[in-house]
């Protein structure tokens, strides 16, 4: 289960893929909060 969560089950590319997905989720969260804050003002 840990290898699947880390992306190691897919080798080196899987780790990169999981890291890229994490960065995209962070960007999605930040832009969501930013858009929500803009709509409140």
mmCIF file as Biopython writes it, N, C-alpha, C and O atoms, coordinates in Angstrom:
data_model
#
loop_
_atom_site.group_PDB
_atom_site.id
_atom_site.type_symbol
_atom_site.label_atom_id
_atom_site.label_alt_id
_atom_site.label_comp_id
_atom_site.label_asym_id
_atom_site.label_entity_id
_atom_site.label_seq_id
_atom_site.pdbx_PDB_ins_code
_atom_site.Cartn_x
_atom_site.Cartn_y
_atom_site.Cartn_z
_atom_site.occupancy
_atom_site.B_iso_or_equiv
_atom_site.auth_seq_id
_atom_site.auth_asym_id
_atom_site.pdbx_PDB_model_num
ATOM 1   N N  . UNK A ? 1  ? 0.817   -1.188 0.000   1.0 0.0 1  A 1 
ATOM 2   C CA . UNK A ? 1  ? 0.000   0.000  0.000   1.0 0.0 1  A 1 
ATOM 3   C C  . UNK A ? 1  ? 0.869   1.263  0.000   1.0 0.0 1  A 1 
ATOM 4   O O  . UNK A ? 1  ? 0.528   2.253  -0.647  1.0 0.0 1  A 1 
ATOM 5   N N  . UNK A ? 2  ? 1.974   1.224  0.717   1.0 0.0 2  A 1 
ATOM 6   C CA . UNK A ? 2  ? 2.856   2.389  0.764   1.0 0.0 2  A 1 
ATOM 7   C C  . UNK A ? 2  ? 3.480   2.667  -0.603  1.0 0.0 2  A 1 
ATOM 8   O O  . UNK A ? 2  ? 3.597   3.824  -1.009  1.0 0.0 2  A 1 
ATOM 9   N N  . UNK A ? 3  ? 3.880   1.610  -1.313  1.0 0.0 3  A 1 
ATOM 10  C CA . UNK A ? 3  ? 4.454   1.815  -2.643  1.0 0.0 3  A 1 
ATOM 11  C C  . UNK A ? 3  ? 3.435   2.418  -3.603  1.0 0.0 3  A 1 
ATOM 12  O O  . UNK A ? 3  ? 3.791   3.240  -4.448  1.0 0.0 3  A 1 
ATOM 13  N N  . UNK A ? 4  ? 2.197   2.026  -3.485  1.0 0.0 4  A 1 
ATOM 14  C CA . UNK A ? 4  ? 1.154   2.601  -4.328  1.0 0.0 4  A 1 
ATOM 15  C C  . UNK A ? 4  ? 0.946   4.074  -3.991  1.0 0.0 4  A 1 
ATOM 16  O O  . UNK A ? 4  ? 0.775   4.899  -4.888  1.0 0.0 4  A 1 
ATOM 17  N N  . UNK A ? 5  ? 0.959   4.402  -2.717  1.0 0.0 5  A 1 
ATOM 18  C CA . UNK A ? 5  ? 0.756   5.785  -2.281  1.0 0.0 5  A 1 
ATOM 19  C C  . UNK A ? 5  ? 1.929   6.670  -2.688  1.0 0.0 5  A 1 
ATOM 20  O O  . UNK A ? 5  ? 1.725   7.831  -3.044  1.0 0.0 5  A 1 
ATOM 21  N N  . UNK A ? 6  ? 3.142   6.149  -2.642  1.0 0.0 6  A 1 
ATOM 22  C CA . UNK A ? 6  ? 4.330   6.920  -3.016  1.0 0.0 6  A 1 
ATOM 23  C C  . UNK A ? 6  ? 4.513   7.032  -4.518  1.0 0.0 6  A 1 
ATOM 24  O O  . UNK A ? 6  ? 5.229   7.913  -4.994  1.0 0.0 6  A 1 
ATOM 25  N N  . UNK A ? 7  ? 3.876   6.153  -5.263  1.0 0.0 7  A 1 
ATOM 26  C CA . UNK A ? 7  ? 4.069   6.123  -6.695  1.0 0.0 7  A 1 
ATOM 27  C C  . UNK A ? 7  ? 5.213   5.218  -7.106  1.0 0.0 7  A 1 
ATOM 28  O O  . UNK A ? 7  ? 5.517   5.113  -8.294  1.0 0.0 7  A 1 
ATOM 29  N N  . UNK A ? 8  ? 5.851   4.563  -6.152  1.0 0.0 8  A 1 
ATOM 30  C CA . UNK A ? 8  ? 6.990   3.696  -6.467  1.0 0.0 8  A 1 
ATOM 31  C C  . UNK A ? 8  ? 6.567   2.448  -7.220  1.0 0.0 8  A 1 
ATOM 32  O O  . UNK A ? 8  ? 7.408   1.779  -7.821  1.0 0.0 8  A 1 
ATOM 33  N N  . UNK A ? 9  ? 5.291   2.124  -7.200  1.0 0.0 9  A 1 
ATOM 34  C CA . UNK A ? 9  ? 4.821   0.943  -7.922  1.0 0.0 9  A 1 
ATOM 35  C C  . UNK A ? 9  ? 5.007   1.117  -9.429  1.0 0.0 9  A 1 
ATOM 36  O O  . UNK A ? 9  ? 5.071   0.130  -10.161 1.0 0.0 9  A 1 
ATOM 37  N N  . UNK A ? 10 ? 5.095   2.359  -9.896  1.0 0.0 10 A 1 
ATOM 38  C CA . UNK A ? 10 ? 5.297   2.650  -11.315 1.0 0.0 10 A 1 
ATOM 39  C C  . UNK A ? 10 ? 6.736   3.019  -11.625 1.0 0.0 10 A 1 
ATOM 40  O O  . UNK A ? 10 ? 7.032   3.418  -12.751 1.0 0.0 10 A 1 
ATOM 41  N N  . UNK A ? 11 ? 7.633   2.900  -10.669 1.0 0.0 11 A 1 
ATOM 42  C CA . UNK A ? 11 ? 9.038   3.240  -10.881 1.0 0.0 11 A 1 
ATOM 43  C C  . UNK A ? 11 ? 9.289   4.728  -10.710 1.0 0.0 11 A 1 
ATOM 44  O O  . UNK A ? 11 ? 8.533   5.426  -10.033 1.0 0.0 11 A 1 
ATOM 45  N N  . UNK A ? 12 ? 10.350  5.200  -11.327 1.0 0.0 12 A 1 
ATOM 46  C CA . UNK A ? 12 ? 10.743  6.610  -11.190 1.0 0.0 12 A 1 
ATOM 47  C C  . UNK A ? 12 ? 9.707   7.565  -11.752 1.0 0.0 12 A 1 
ATOM 48  O O  . UNK A ? 12 ? 9.491   8.649  -11.211 1.0 0.0 12 A 1 
ATOM 49  N N  . UNK A ? 13 ? 9.066   7.160  -12.841 1.0 0.0 13 A 1 
ATOM 50  C CA . UNK A ? 13 ? 8.049   8.027  -13.433 1.0 0.0 13 A 1 
ATOM 51  C C  . UNK A ? 13 ? 6.847   8.176  -12.507 1.0 0.0 13 A 1 
ATOM 52  O O  . UNK A ? 13 ? 6.225   9.238  -12.469 1.0 0.0 13 A 1 
ATOM 53  N N  . UNK A ? 14 ? 6.514   7.135  -11.765 1.0 0.0 14 A 1 
ATOM 54  C CA . UNK A ? 14 ? 5.376   7.197  -10.844 1.0 0.0 14 A 1 
ATOM 55  C C  . UNK A ? 14 ? 5.589   8.196  -9.726  1.0 0.0 14 A 1 
ATOM 56  O O  . UNK A ? 14 ? 4.659   8.898  -9.328  1.0 0.0 14 A 1 
ATOM 57  N N  . UNK A ? 15 ? 6.809   8.264  -9.216  1.0 0.0 15 A 1 
ATOM 58  C CA . UNK A ? 15 ? 7.123   9.243  -8.164  1.0 0.0 15 A 1 
ATOM 59  C C  . UNK A ? 15 ? 6.947   10.649 -8.715  1.0 0.0 15 A 1 
ATOM 60  O O  . UNK A ? 15 ? 6.370   11.511 -8.052  1.0 0.0 15 A 1 
ATOM 61  N N  . UNK A ? 16 ? 7.445   10.884 -9.931  1.0 0.0 16 A 1 
ATOM 62  C CA . UNK A ? 16 ? 7.275   12.191 -10.566 1.0 0.0 16 A 1 
ATOM 63  C C  . UNK A ? 16 ? 5.797   12.498 -10.781 1.0 0.0 16 A 1 
ATOM 64  O O  . UNK A ? 16 ? 5.360   13.630 -10.574 1.0 0.0 16 A 1 
ATOM 65  N N  . UNK A ? 17 ? 5.036   11.507 -11.188 1.0 0.0 17 A 1 
ATOM 66  C CA . UNK A ? 17 ? 3.610   11.698 -11.439 1.0 0.0 17 A 1 
ATOM 67  C C  . UNK A ? 17 ? 2.855   12.058 -10.155 1.0 0.0 17 A 1 
ATOM 68  O O  . UNK A ? 17 ? 2.004   12.947 -10.165 1.0 0.0 17 A 1 
ATOM 69  N N  . UNK A ? 18 ? 3.160   11.380 -9.068  1.0 0.0 18 A 1 
ATOM 70  C CA . UNK A ? 18 ? 2.520   11.665 -7.788  1.0 0.0 18 A 1 
ATOM 71  C C  . UNK A ? 18 ? 2.905   13.064 -7.305  1.0 0.0 18 A 1 
ATOM 72  O O  . UNK A ? 18 ? 2.057   13.794 -6.793  1.0 0.0 18 A 1 
ATOM 73  N N  . UNK A ? 19 ? 4.180   13.446 -7.462  1.0 0.0 19 A 1 
ATOM 74  C CA . UNK A ? 19 ? 4.626   14.790 -7.075  1.0 0.0 19 A 1 
ATOM 75  C C  . UNK A ? 19 ? 3.930   15.859 -7.913  1.0 0.0 19 A 1 
ATOM 76  O O  . UNK A ? 19 ? 3.517   16.891 -7.384  1.0 0.0 19 A 1 
ATOM 77  N N  . UNK A ? 20 ? 3.800   15.620 -9.209  1.0 0.0 20 A 1 
ATOM 78  C CA . UNK A ? 20 ? 3.128   16.582 -10.084 1.0 0.0 20 A 1 
ATOM 79  C C  . UNK A ? 20 ? 1.652   16.711 -9.704  1.0 0.0 20 A 1 
ATOM 80  O O  . UNK A ? 20 ? 1.105   17.814 -9.713  1.0 0.0 20 A 1 
ATOM 81  N N  . UNK A ? 21 ? 1.011   15.602 -9.374  1.0 0.0 21 A 1 
ATOM 82  C CA . UNK A ? 21 ? -0.389  15.650 -8.957  1.0 0.0 21 A 1 
ATOM 83  C C  . UNK A ? 21 ? -0.536  16.437 -7.659  1.0 0.0 21 A 1 
ATOM 84  O O  . UNK A ? 21 ? -1.496  17.192 -7.501  1.0 0.0 21 A 1 
ATOM 85  N N  . UNK A ? 22 ? 0.399   16.271 -6.735  1.0 0.0 22 A 1 
ATOM 86  C CA . UNK A ? 22 ? 0.348   17.010 -5.470  1.0 0.0 22 A 1 
ATOM 87  C C  . UNK A ? 22 ? 0.485   18.511 -5.710  1.0 0.0 22 A 1 
ATOM 88  O O  . UNK A ? 22 ? -0.227  19.306 -5.095  1.0 0.0 22 A 1 
ATOM 89  N N  . UNK A ? 23 ? 1.387   18.897 -6.593  1.0 0.0 23 A 1 
ATOM 90  C CA . UNK A ? 23 ? 1.565   20.323 -6.910  1.0 0.0 23 A 1 
ATOM 91  C C  . UNK A ? 23 ? 0.297   20.873 -7.561  1.0 0.0 23 A 1 
ATOM 92  O O  . UNK A ? 23 ? -0.128  21.984 -7.243  1.0 0.0 23 A 1 
ATOM 93  N N  . UNK A ? 24 ? -0.305  20.110 -8.461  1.0 0.0 24 A 1 
ATOM 94  C CA . UNK A ? 24 ? -1.534  20.571 -9.105  1.0 0.0 24 A 1 
ATOM 95  C C  . UNK A ? 24 ? -2.678  20.717 -8.107  1.0 0.0 24 A 1 
ATOM 96  O O  . UNK A ? 24 ? -3.464  21.661 -8.197  1.0 0.0 24 A 1 
ATOM 97  N N  . UNK A ? 25 ? -2.775  19.788 -7.157  1.0 0.0 25 A 1 
ATOM 98  C CA . UNK A ? 25 ? -3.809  19.899 -6.128  1.0 0.0 25 A 1 
ATOM 99  C C  . UNK A ? 25 ? -3.589  21.124 -5.241  1.0 0.0 25 A 1 
ATOM 100 O O  . UNK A ? 25 ? -4.550  21.777 -4.835  1.0 0.0 25 A 1 
ATOM 101 N N  . UNK A ? 26 ? -2.326  21.437 -4.939  1.0 0.0 26 A 1 
ATOM 102 C CA . UNK A ? 26 ? -2.037  22.637 -4.153  1.0 0.0 26 A 1 
ATOM 103 C C  . UNK A ? 26 ? -2.421  23.898 -4.923  1.0 0.0 26 A 1 
ATOM 104 O O  . UNK A ? 26 ? -2.996  24.826 -4.354  1.0 0.0 26 A 1 
ATOM 105 N N  . UNK A ? 27 ? -2.105  23.929 -6.205  1.0 0.0 27 A 1 
ATOM 106 C CA . UNK A ? 27 ? -2.476  25.082 -7.029  1.0 0.0 27 A 1 
ATOM 107 C C  . UNK A ? 27 ? -3.992  25.211 -7.096  1.0 0.0 27 A 1 
ATOM 108 O O  . UNK A ? 27 ? -4.525  26.318 -7.014  1.0 0.0 27 A 1 
ATOM 109 N N  . UNK A ? 28 ? -4.683  24.101 -7.244  1.0 0.0 28 A 1 
ATOM 110 C CA . UNK A ? 28 ? -6.144  24.114 -7.282  1.0 0.0 28 A 1 
ATOM 111 C C  . UNK A ? 28 ? -6.728  24.652 -5.976  1.0 0.0 28 A 1 
ATOM 112 O O  . UNK A ? 28 ? -7.680  25.431 -5.996  1.0 0.0 28 A 1 
ATOM 113 N N  . UNK A ? 29 ? -6.168  24.244 -4.856  1.0 0.0 29 A 1 
ATOM 114 C CA . UNK A ? 29 ? -6.653  24.717 -3.560  1.0 0.0 29 A 1 
ATOM 115 C C  . UNK A ? 29 ? -6.403  26.215 -3.385  1.0 0.0 29 A 1 
ATOM 116 O O  . UNK A ? 29 ? -7.282  26.942 -2.923  1.0 0.0 29 A 1 
ATOM 117 N N  . UNK A ? 30 ? -5.209  26.674 -3.754  1.0 0.0 30 A 1 
ATOM 118 C CA . UNK A ? 30 ? -4.876  28.095 -3.601  1.0 0.0 30 A 1 
ATOM 119 C C  . UNK A ? 30 ? -5.747  28.957 -4.499  1.0 0.0 30 A 1 
ATOM 120 O O  . UNK A ? 30 ? -6.252  29.990 -4.058  1.0 0.0 30 A 1 
ATOM 121 N N  . UNK A ? 31 ? -5.933  28.554 -5.753  1.0 0.0 31 A 1 
ATOM 122 C CA . UNK A ? 31 ? -6.765  29.354 -6.643  1.0 0.0 31 A 1 
ATOM 123 C C  . UNK A ? 31 ? -8.233  29.321 -6.218  1.0 0.0 31 A 1 
ATOM 124 O O  . UNK A ? 31 ? -8.955  30.296 -6.426  1.0 0.0 31 A 1 
ATOM 125 N N  . UNK A ? 32 ? -8.674  28.230 -5.636  1.0 0.0 32 A 1 
ATOM 126 C CA . UNK A ? 32 ? -10.051 28.168 -5.134  1.0 0.0 32 A 1 
ATOM 127 C C  . UNK A ? 32 ? -10.278 29.141 -3.989  1.0 0.0 32 A 1 
ATOM 128 O O  . UNK A ? 32 ? -11.293 29.837 -3.951  1.0 0.0 32 A 1 
ATOM 129 N N  . UNK A ? 33 ? -9.340  29.190 -3.062  1.0 0.0 33 A 1 
ATOM 130 C CA . UNK A ? 33 ? -9.449  30.140 -1.947  1.0 0.0 33 A 1 
ATOM 131 C C  . UNK A ? 33 ? -9.357  31.566 -2.464  1.0 0.0 33 A 1 
ATOM 132 O O  . UNK A ? 33 ? -10.071 32.449 -1.988  1.0 0.0 33 A 1 
ATOM 133 N N  . UNK A ? 34 ? -8.484  31.796 -3.435  1.0 0.0 34 A 1 
ATOM 134 C CA . UNK A ? 34 ? -8.322  33.134 -4.000  1.0 0.0 34 A 1 
ATOM 135 C C  . UNK A ? 34 ? -9.617  33.588 -4.681  1.0 0.0 34 A 1 
ATOM 136 O O  . UNK A ? 34 ? -10.053 34.723 -4.488  1.0 0.0 34 A 1 
ATOM 137 N N  . UNK A ? 35 ? -10.227 32.715 -5.468  1.0 0.0 35 A 1 
ATOM 138 C CA . UNK A ? 35 ? -11.482 33.073 -6.145  1.0 0.0 35 A 1 
ATOM 139 C C  . UNK A ? 35 ? -12.607 33.279 -5.148  1.0 0.0 35 A 1 
ATOM 140 O O  . UNK A ? 35 ? -13.435 34.172 -5.327  1.0 0.0 35 A 1 
ATOM 141 N N  . UNK A ? 36 ? -12.650 32.466 -4.099  1.0 0.0 36 A 1 
ATOM 142 C CA . UNK A ? 36 ? -13.671 32.622 -3.068  1.0 0.0 36 A 1 
ATOM 143 C C  . UNK A ? 36 ? -13.509 33.963 -2.344  1.0 0.0 36 A 1 
ATOM 144 O O  . UNK A ? 36 ? -14.493 34.654 -2.078  1.0 0.0 36 A 1 
ATOM 145 N N  . UNK A ? 37 ? -12.258 34.325 -2.026  1.0 0.0 37 A 1 
ATOM 146 C CA . UNK A ? 37 ? -12.006 35.589 -1.328  1.0 0.0 37 A 1 
ATOM 147 C C  . UNK A ? 37 ? -12.349 36.786 -2.215  1.0 0.0 37 A 1 
ATOM 148 O O  . UNK A ? 37 ? -12.857 37.792 -1.722  1.0 0.0 37 A 1 
ATOM 149 N N  . UNK A ? 38 ? -12.078 36.687 -3.507  1.0 0.0 38 A 1 
ATOM 150 C CA . UNK A ? 38 ? -12.425 37.787 -4.420  1.0 0.0 38 A 1 
ATOM 151 C C  . UNK A ? 38 ? -13.918 37.962 -4.551  1.0 0.0 38 A 1 
ATOM 152 O O  . UNK A ? 38 ? -14.392 39.089 -4.693  1.0 0.0 38 A 1 
ATOM 153 N N  . UNK A ? 39 ? -14.681 36.868 -4.505  1.0 0.0 39 A 1 
ATOM 154 C CA . UNK A ? 39 ? -16.129 36.970 -4.661  1.0 0.0 39 A 1 
ATOM 155 C C  . UNK A ? 39 ? -16.807 37.537 -3.408  1.0 0.0 39 A 1 
ATOM 156 O O  . UNK A ? 39 ? -17.930 38.034 -3.487  1.0 0.0 39 A 1 
ATOM 157 N N  . UNK A ? 40 ? -16.145 37.469 -2.274  1.0 0.0 40 A 1 
ATOM 158 C CA . UNK A ? 40 ? -16.730 37.987 -1.040  1.0 0.0 40 A 1 
ATOM 159 C C  . UNK A ? 40 ? -16.582 39.482 -0.906  1.0 0.0 40 A 1 
ATOM 160 O O  . UNK A ? 40 ? -17.299 40.103 -0.122  1.0 0.0 40 A 1 
ATOM 161 N N  . UNK A ? 41 ? -15.658 40.081 -1.659  1.0 0.0 41 A 1 
ATOM 162 C CA . UNK A ? 41 ? -15.423 41.531 -1.504  1.0 0.0 41 A 1 
ATOM 163 C C  . UNK A ? 41 ? -16.171 42.345 -2.529  1.0 0.0 41 A 1 
ATOM 164 O O  . UNK A ? 41 ? -16.077 43.572 -2.531  1.0 0.0 41 A 1 
#
